[in-house]
């Protein structure tokens, strides 16, 4: 089922939650809505489900407008963060619930419902748990039951609202990989809401980065991470070092002589903000070029597969974070208090207006 969000605006009182948002999702895509709390991603998900109605704009599913349709008419499956399982029902009964409450003319036979439940429990690898109650399951198992229940009614669209948010880090990682494999098998159009950057980048075909009710960037995980559209996206998608500067008259004259800008004096005073990921910084014990910054090692964190080195620039006093492989760290053998030289292998510069 394809999705078209056409200039949707939603307000709660005087607060604008979604501001003229447009989005197209291809049939069979798994798209992540990513952003901080309050950016509008869950509201957009609820509008797609039919749980909220936009103040302006329209929603199309498979080319048909559904803006005013009720949730029961949209054929969507919804998976919540906190499972929403019925505690008094067994796993099998929870999965079957959506089928048993269908109108009589649409309801499968009891035999077919039991077959469907067995199929779904096999799909989510919980066949042996059919007669257990939710309280007897782990958090990860409960979330898989919730997903099986959503799939029972054969939805054309699967909506997941922070589905792994209540789970610990190890279980989250296992379940999101499992969800990706499941999606590849079923090819259901899916929308995943998350504030976890790693989750979005690992699971989704495309990522929609949202901020303050607006879409900042849409692209594949590689596109949004490697080529952020603006400073917000750069900051939000992982750790980053930020360096501030100003555009000088000399720079403008040089760009004009090289044919790279109009060279107008209006650019004087513009701020340059340079973003560099910690793993894109190269560390050395001696100066090898003029681009290097002299810095002092403040702390070294060796836990995990990578080594984090925090430096302090001897020119600006700014903290700089560098990420090294264990092998590179052993080669350098730097310790706290030592002087080192750092320069970027890759950086991104944004021009900002004067304050």
N, C-alpha and C positions, 0 to 999 in steps of 0.2 A: 504494500500500500504506500503510495507516494503521499507526501505532505507538503502543503503550500500554506505558509503563514504570510498573510498579505497586509502589511502596514497596521499591525496590531498595537493598540495602546490600551493600557489598563491602569486605572487610578483607584486608590483606596483613600477616600476623603480628598485632601489636597495633595497627597503624595502620589507621584507618578511612578508606578512599579515597572511598567513597560512603556517605552517611548518610541512609537512608530517602528516596531520590529517587523522585519520581513526575513523569511527563511524558506528554503526549498530542500526537502529531503527525498532522495531517490528511493524507489521501492527496494527493499532488502538491505538498506544501509543501517548501520548502527552508529548513531551520532551522539556525542557527548555535549551536554550543556554545562560549561565549566565557568565558575566564577565565585567570588566571595559571597558570604551570607548577605542577603538583601539585594542581590543584583537583579532578581526577577526570574531566575531560571525555574524555580518550582512553580511560580505563578504561570509561566508559559506552559509548563507541563500540565497543569490543572486545566488550562484553557483548551489544550489539545484533547484532554480526556472528556471535557464537557462538564467538569466540576466548577468551573468559573466561566463567565461570559465576558468577552472584551468590550470595552467602552467604544472602541473604534476598530475597524479592520475586519478581516474575514479569514476563516479557516476552511481549507479544502482538503479532503481526503480522497485520494484516487480521482482527482478532478471534480468531485462533487462538493458543493458548499455544505458544511455541517455546522456553521456558526451557531445556529439556533437548535441544533439537535441535542437531545438528551444523551447522557452517557450510555444508556442501555441500547441506543440505536447506532452507536459508533463502532462496535466490535473491537474494543480496546481491552488489553489486560494491564492491570496496574499492580506494581510491586512496591510496597512501602518500606521505609527504613526499619520500622519496628515490627515487621512480620505481619501483624494484625491477624494472627491465627486464632481460631476458636479453641479455647483451653479445654472445653468439655468434650471436644470431638477428637477422634483418633486422626492420625496422619491421613489415612485413606479417606475418611469422611471429610476432612478439610479440603483435600484435593477435589473430591466429588461435589463439593457444595455448589459451585457455580453451575454445574450441570443439573443438579436436583431442583434448583429454583427457576429454571427456564420455564416459559409458558408450556402448557401441556402439549401443544401442537409442535413445539420445537424440541421437547425433552427426549433424549434417547431412552431406550429401554433400560431396565435395571441391569440386565446382562451386559449391554453395551457400555453402561457407565462403569461397571466393575472392570471390564476389559480396558477401558480408557485409563482408569486409575492405575492399573498395573503397568500399562505402557509408559505412563508419565513418571511413575516411581522408578521404573527402569531407566528412563532417560536422565533423571536427576540422581541416579545411583542410590536410591533409598528403598529398594524392594523389601529389605528385611525389617524396615521400620513401620510398615503399614499399620500395625495394631498398637503402636505406641502413641502416647499423648505428647503435645508440645513440650510440657515440662520435663519430659524424659529425653529431650534432644539437646544437642549443642546449638549454639547460635548459628553456626554455619549450616547445620542440618535444617533448622527452622527456616532459614532464608531460602533454601532449596525447595522446601515444601511450599513456601509462599509463591515461588516461581512456578512450580508445577501446577498450583491452583490457578494462577493467572493464565497458564497455557491450556488448561482443560477446556475452556470455551472456544478454543481455536481462534484467538484474536488475530486480526489483520495488523494490529499495531500494539507493540509492547512498550509500556512506559515504566521506567524504573526511577524512583525518587530516593537517591542516596541509599541504595539497597544494601551496601556493605558498611554503612557509617557506624553501626552499633557493634561491629566486630573488631577483634584485635588485629594487629597488623599482619601477622602470619596467615590467619584465616582469610583476611581480605585479599591478600595476594593470591592465595590458592583459588578463591572463588571467582575473582575477576578473570583469571586465565581459563577457568572452567566455563564461565559465561561466554567468553570469546569463542571457545570451541563449540559450545552449544549453538551460538548464533550462526556460526559457519555451517552447521549441520541443518538448521531449521530455516535460515534465510528470512526470518520475520523482520520487518522494519522495526527498529527499536530506537528509543530516545532515553538516554541515561543522564540523569542529573547528578552532578558531583562537584565538590569543591577540592577534590584530591587530584592534583595535576598529574601525578604518576598514573593514577587509575585511568584518567581520560586518555592520556597518551598511549597507554598500553592496550586498552580495550577497543577504542572507537576507530571507525573508518575515517570520520572527520570530527573535528573539534570546533565548537562554537564558543568563543570566549566572550563572556558578558560582564558588564560593569555598569552599575547605576541605571539599569533599565535599557541599556543599549548594547548592541552587538559590536564588539571591538574588532573581531577578526574571525573568519571562517576558513578552515583549511585542513589538510591532512595533519596528523601528529607531527610529521617531519617539517611541514611548512610552517606551522605556528611556532614550533620550538626553534627552528634554525633561522627563520625570517620573521620575527615578531613585527607586527604592523606599527606599533607605537610603544612608548615607554611603559605604559600600564601592562601590556601583554608581556613585555620583556621581564618586568619585575615579578609578575604573577607566576610565570612558568619557570620556577626554579631559582636557585641562588644566583646573585649577580653583584658585581662590583660596579659602583657608579662614580664616575669622575666628572666634575663640573669645570667648565671653562667659558671664555667669551670669544666671540669673533672679533678679531682686530682689523684695523684699517690695512695693515700689511697683508693679512690673509686675503682680504677683498681684492687688493691690487694684484696679488699673485694669481688668484683665480681668474681675474679679468684678463691678465696677460696671457694666461694659458687657455682662454676661451671657455672656462668652466662656469662662469656666472656673469650676470650683467654688471657686477662690480659696483652697484649703487651704494652710496654711503648710508642708506637706510638700514643696511644689514649690520652696521657697526653697533655693538652693544648686544647683539643676539647672543644667547647662551648656547653653548655646545654641551650636550650631555652624552658622555661615552659610556657604553655598557659593555662589560666583559664578564663572561662566565668564569668561575674559579678554575675550571679545568682547561680554559683557553689561555691561561697565564703560564708563561715559561719562567722557571726559576734557575738562576745560576750563581756561582760563587764569585765570578769576576765579571767586569764590564766588557761586553763584546760589541755593543753598538750604542748610538746616541739616544735611542728610544727607551732605553732601560731606565727604570726608577730605582734609586737606591733606597733600601728599606732595612728595618731591623726585625728579626724574628721575635714575636711576642709569645706565642704558644704553638705547640704541635700536638695534634690529636691523631693518634695512630690506630684507634679502634676501627674495625671493619676492613673492607677490602681496599679502601682509599685512605690517603693521609691528608688531613686538613692542616694547613699551615697559615696562621694569622700573622700578618706583617704590619708594621707601622712605617708609612712613608717618611723619610727623613726630610723631605721638602715641605710637604703639606701637613704632616701629622695624621693623615687619613689612614684608617684601618683598611687593609687589603687582605682578602682571603684567597688562598691558592689551594687547588686540589691536585695532588700528585698520585701516581701509582706507587705501590709499595716498592717496586723495583727502582723507580726514579728517586724516591726518598732515600733508599739505601745508598745509591750512587752519590747523592749530594751530602748525606750525613750532616745536615744542618741542625743546630740546636738553639734553644732560647738565648737571646742576646746577641747572636751573630749577625753580621751585616751581609746582605745578599742583594742581588740585582734581579729585577722582574720586568718582563715586557709581554705584551699580548700577542698571541699567534692569530687571534681573530677578535675583532671588535665591531661594534655598531655605534655610529654617531647620529644623534638626533639633534636637529636645530630647534631651539625653543625661543619664543619671543621674550624680549626683556621684561623683567618683573614690573 
